[in-house]
Amino acid sequence: MIQRLMTARFCVFTALLVILPIFTQIPLQAEEQQKVVVTFKIGSVWLYRSEQSRQSLKTAMHLQPGDRIVTESNGRVHFRYGMNHEVRVNGNAEVKVGSASLPRENMLMVAYGKIRAKSINEAKQDEKSPFKVVTPTSVCAVRGTDFQVNVTSNGTSSTEVANGWVNMGSGDKEVPVKNRGNAVTKMGAEPSANVRNISQVLKNEDAQLKKDPKAVASGYDEQNQYFKDRSQKNANETKAFSSEVRQLNPATTTPEKLQQVEEKKDKVVNRNENDFYRNEIQGDALQRIIRGYQEGKDKVNQGVFDQVKKNSDAIAELQQKNLENIRKIMEAYDAKRREIMEKLDETRGKVKGDLDKMKDNLKFDFNKVKPQFNQDGN
């Protein structure tokens, strides 16, 4: 009897040893799905977690928002965003795994070079927060696909879709790019779809920096002015949205009105965030050009691009102020929205209660009705 009891206890203990590790791994697996992990690396690939800190990238490294990755001509690197997206970075490229200043899951920023991105698990794509690839001139929102992005030294960017669907946007203009299609966005221009001889077009664009550095600097500075004008416009729209939020009355706001305000909120937030991300990666692209002139000891062109970079940094400060104002407004909006939803739930509860009472009053009790017969018994 004692031996049987000892055997039973041993079996339970053994089962716990097997089961407990499984349960303790569940949170880690869920967390792992959100991380960006290096899955392949060959050649010279460098990781910068600050401007002065450089280390060789290694397989299985976990990447953080703001990490800048630079590949040399012999370098290639692949990494995964959780279980949903895989990115492959070619040689002679510079990318950033999102922004440290404004972290967002599922985002890659490309300052220069070519990358390929592929959706691994299309069934789990987030419609409200799709995978994004940001360049100085565009924002590509991915809807489950296989595509590549190329950014030249003068800021021109292209998207080529092998399979699926990508929305390539610049400012308020957006172009859908589908199977075997492409689109190109140049400085100061809207996206152009289905460009012929796209490889030659990109080659010519990339050569502009050597041919006419001042013209390229002028193009970047024109985009600086564009971002500056947009910052003022965004500030005005944010102010108008703030006024609309203050006017929301929990007692009278309908679900339809709340939905309209929700859509405006998404538009205001996305516009400000996309402009901020584009200007941030433009700053990285400019810094890359400046480093090249520093290495070549070309002080004249370095000075030209230094000034353009300062202008970009000044605009980034304006964009940061807009985002801070939006954050405060969103806090006020979320509080107001909770009040409205509570009021709507309360109203629904009252309506349901009134309907239940009406149903009770309309119930017909046949037991209380006495049958009436005539003299014939009918």
Secondary structure, 3 states (H helix, E strand, C coil): CHHHHHHHHHHHHHHHHHHHHHHHHHHHHHHHCCCEEEEEEECCEEEEEECCEEEECCCCCEECCCCEEEECCCCEEEEEECCCEEEEECCCEEEECCCCCCCCCCEEEEEEEEEEEEECCHHHCCCCCCEEEECCCCEEEECCCEEEEEECCCCCEEEEEEECEEEEEECCEEEEEECCCEEEECCCCCCEECCCCHHHHHHHHHCHHHHCHHHHHHHHHHHHHHHHHHHHHHHHHHHHHHHHHHHCCCCCCCHHHHHHHHHHHHHHHHHHHHHHHHHHHHHHHHHHHHHHHHHCCCHHHHHHHHHHHHHHHHHHHHHHHHHHHHHHHHHHHHHHHHHHHHHHHHHHHHHHHHHHHHHHHHCCCHHHCCCCCCCCCC
